[in-house]
Amino acid sequence: MKATEQTFQQIERSIRKISEKFPTSDEATQMTDIHIRVTQESGELMAFDDDDNELNRCVVEQWIDNKDDDFYEEITSVLRKCLEKQKELIEQMSILKPYSFVLEDDDKESIAELYVVDDNIVIIDPNLMEGLDKDLDDFLDKLLAD
């Protein structure tokens, strides 16, 4: 499934609405993570804080009735791209650091950590790291052979 421009716009609008719940201030006072739940049947994307208070809800039309077995794997990279695109907005939210955006299924089971906001930690999309182990092993073998 390739995400459409409309899908990206719907997710980015949702992220902006979440950030509005935590306006920028000089001193962050709230401590929470942002839990994103996506319902595969309805295409609904919901965001909650640690106390299960709803922060935002929207429907991503492209995801309605999606029956793909790897649905959550596919949307993980889409969500990460949207979060990365709005990095400045996200990192200015008045939440005590470190905090993260976590993807969960309907049963509130964690699927993936999408984005961590901390001065010292960065999560790299696994697709960028694909094949790195083999490349490093090949490099080491060649180095040792010389």
Number of C-alpha atoms within 10 A of each C-alpha: 11 9 13 10 8 12 19 16 13 16 19 18 14 20 20 15 15 22 20 15 12 17 13 16 11 7 9 15 11 12 13 17 20 20 25 26 22 25 20 19 11 15 17 16 19 19 24 20 16 11 8 10 10 15 20 17 17 15 18 20 15 15 22 14 12 15 10 12 8 9 14 18 12 14 17 17 16 18 21 19 17 18 20 14 12 15 13 10 16 24 17 16 20 20 22 15 17 14 16 18 23 21 24 20 16 11 8 12 11 14 14 15 16 23 24 19 21 13 9 7 10 10 11 11 14 9 8 8 9 10 10 10 10 10 11 11 11 12 12 12 11 10 9 8 7 6
